[in-house]
Amino acid sequence: MMTEKIREQISAVRDSGVANMCDTAAVQRAAFERDFYELVLFIEENREEYWNFILTGRE
């Protein structure tokens, strides 16, 4: 389940511009470098939910 904290972490990575949000490995690296461990795990365990949020903005 996507929490508010994970949404905030996704926004922080997206707003930084360091990774293409469609490149999940790059997003995970950027998240790890920022100590966003919840996002790293979320992408690993909930890839479909992550894609849905990135592509539609909905959970």
C-alpha positions in Angstrom: 0.0 0.0 0.0 1.3 3.4 -0.9 1.6 5.7 2.1 1.9 9.5 2.2 5.6 9.1 3.0 6.2 7.1 -0.2 4.2 9.7 -2.3 6.5 12.4 -0.8 9.6 10.4 -1.6 8.5 9.8 -5.2 7.8 13.5 -5.6 11.2 14.4 -4.1 13.0 12.1 -6.6 10.9 13.3 -9.5 11.4 16.9 -8.6 15.2 16.4 -8.3 15.3 15.4 -12.0 18.1 12.9 -11.3 16.3 9.9 -12.6 13.8 9.1 -15.4 10.8 7.9 -13.3 10.3 5.0 -15.8 13.8 3.7 -15.0 13.0 1.9 -11.8 16.6 1.0 -11.1 17.7 4.6 -11.4 14.8 5.7 -9.2 15.8 3.1 -6.6 19.4 4.3 -6.7 18.3 7.9 -6.3 16.0 6.9 -3.4 18.7 4.9 -1.7 21.2 7.8 -2.0 18.6 10.0 -0.2 17.9 7.4 2.5 14.4 6.8 1.1 14.5 3.1 2.0 10.7 2.9 2.1 10.6 3.9 -1.6 13.3 1.4 -2.6 11.4 -1.4 -1.0 8.0 -0.2 -2.3 9.2 -0.3 -5.9 10.7 -3.8 -5.3 7.6 -5.2 -3.7 4.8 -3.2 -5.4 6.1 -2.5 -9.0 2.6 -2.6 -10.5 1.2 0.0 -8.0 4.3 2.2 -8.6 3.8 2.1 -12.4 0.1 2.9 -12.0 0.9 5.9 -9.8 3.7 7.2 -12.2 1.5 6.7 -15.3 -1.9 7.9 -14.0 -1.2 9.8 -10.8 -3.7 7.5 -9.1 -3.1 4.8 -6.5 
